[in-house]
Amino acid sequence: MNRELSVLFALPSAFLLKGLLISVLLLSTPVDKLCAQTMKWEDFLERLTVDEETSADQWDELAELHAHPFNLNTATREQLEQLPFLSPVQISHILTYLHTYGPLRDFSELQLVAGVDYETRAMLSLFVVCRPVEEKGAVPFPWREVLRHGRQEAVARVDIPFYYRKGYYTYPPEVLQRYPNRRYLGSRFYHSLRYRLASGERLTAGFTLENDAGEPFFAAGNKGYDYASAYVLLHDVGPLHTVALGDYRLRFGQGLVVNTRFASGKQTVMDGAGSRGEGITRHASTSEQDYLRGLAVDWQKGGWGLAAFYSFRRQDATLKHGFITALKTDGLHRTRSEMEKKHDVHNQLTGIHLSYDAVRWHIGLTGVYTVFDKVLKPQFYYQQHDPRGRQFAAVGADYRLDLHRWSFAGETAVSGNGAVAALHTLAYRPLTALHLLLLHRHYAKDYEGIFARSFGEGNQVRNEDGLYAGLEWLPGRDLKLTAYTDWFRFPAPRYRVSFPRSKGTEAFVQLVGKCGKKSDWLLRYRYKQRERDVLADRKESAEGPVTVRRHTGKGQWRWQATSACLLKTTLDYVQNGASDKGNEQGYQLTQAIDLKPSAGEWECEAGGGYFHTDGYDTRIYAYERGLLYTYSFPAYEGEGVHGYLWGRYDINSLLTVIVKYVYTGYFDRDRIGSGTQEIEGRNKQDLYVQLKVTF
């Protein structure tokens, strides 16, 4: 009887304790702190991007998650692993808290979860919501009711340039007959259309249509849009946890066998190291690479998981004598030669992933087999160890172990030719405010991971060894320090590096702080040293390999002048030096102002800056606010000014219009760009218009 009473009162006592803690939390926490646990999407992007490490493809998936947040109270480990700033320990703590105390009443309750600091909560607010949990099976899900209960969204976009590039000039027939690639086949306007249907968290379906500027539309072999994509993603369909039909993406383990999603950068890996391996998701972006097309299913029961997938895709490629010399990945089909490379090869991929998940540990096994309809035969000297042939296979084991303050994760993979790739991370959190990370990677020079993508200095899982050490420290409630050092080596020659065993080093430090309640600041320094060949036109000035050193610095200050007005000032500096070229430098000063009234029906932002660099090697990247599902991080070189105006207006609950105007003017040139992309004149202006319909 006593045992039965103890069991009876055990669960209610946990909820009573939770209620007491929440009451104390609400009474002891200032209102402004509770309201401040949010972050703007633009701030999140800018804080987690570092110059050339950043790419639009890396963030399009996060943009989709931000636009359609999931319910934290019903979140799975796979959903939380999609967020690069969450560590395995933090994910375990969140899931344990939800299992012990039940659903969160509101977002501020996350302060009770161990190891989830203020900045993590602020970033998490961009991707999750806290809604009540519906009883499973309480609401029927008849397929005929999908359109009635589902939420639909359509987004149309058009880019209008107020200039002409040389690729749009009119040339005499005899010139085009001799130089057929001088003129683009399509118009100068970019346009795209997205559609999405979601019914709860069980069904998501949609399509994407896109035409890049210069690509033919209903012409030159294109039967409509140049790029078309469609997908259906289902959850909890009978015994299956996930079903993806159409275009989808995969990532298992650390991505050494298959990863068609983004890989962590050197700054974001500090938080998310070891938490990767989300499995199957939809491909809903305009990216024309890094996705699969076919069917993928995932079955889960009692900790066990089994995923199987198949893909058949046409890919762009450069052919020579019937062999594939290179896979074309930019997705552009503007000229005759680019159109000739479109869908030149077929690729089939199939594989499985078997896993077992416990509360504090995980183990998985992935196998992939892929085949092309033509033979891969790279031709350049630095590609002598690249994959060759038609058929490729790889198998890998991934694992994770969480022990209170320690977290160990990794993956070891072997390709069909016996080459090995391995990545391991060891994270230690001695204090809640201190996070240490050690990461080692070894990618054999001849490893054949056709669809692999993981952490590294290079953009392929091949020909790299490295050791990364980083720390994240919160010395005070309003101060955060992030620092890392990365040593890397390339056993075989690379592009512009004709000798083996080249090496490099990278160091990074960033300090973020607050000045009261209305302002914050950021200081960032980055150093990178690499080796390369002597420049072809300067061989008389140096012998042997050249060491290139690049210093970049960034300072930023933001001030919330009023509840509706935010001011942001940024200073960037770059210095690049090499023994065969001398030192070059550049700087940029930018200012932005954001106006957003409390009503929230409209918002506008204006920004501009002055840049002055000695050349392309000292180019400076500057983040600009973009449209929905876009990422704007342009690079500037030379001397000039740039500015933008951005505005959003909610016409009603169904219609939203977003407009952006961009101006760039140069003082040191009379033409911009080169080749078919050349623009006559010192400046260029662009207008971007987007319409979103929600119903």
PEZIPE-V924243 format. One record per helix or strand. SS is the DSSP state (~ for helix, > for strand). FROM is the first residue (numbers start at 1). TO is the last residue. Records with the same first field share a line. If there is no record, write none. Layout:
SS: FROM-TO / FROM-TO
This chain:
~: 2-28 / 31-35 / 41-47 / 51-53 / 56-67 / 72-74 / 77-80 / 88-101 / 107-112 / 118-124 / 143-149 / 166-168 / 173-178 / 180-182 / 269-272 / 336-340 / 381-383 / 536-541 / 616-618 / 675-677
>: 70-71 / 128-129 / 151-161 / 165-165 / 190-199 / 203-211 / 227-237 / 240-251 / 259-259 / 279-282 / 292-301 / 304-315 / 317-320 / 323-327 / 345-357 / 361-376 / 389-403 / 406-415 / 420-431 / 434-443 / 464-476 / 479-490 / 494-494 / 497-497 / 502-515 / 519-532 / 546-562 / 565-578 / 582-595 / 602-613 / 620-624 / 632-636 / 639-650 / 655-666 / 671-672 / 679-680 / 683-694
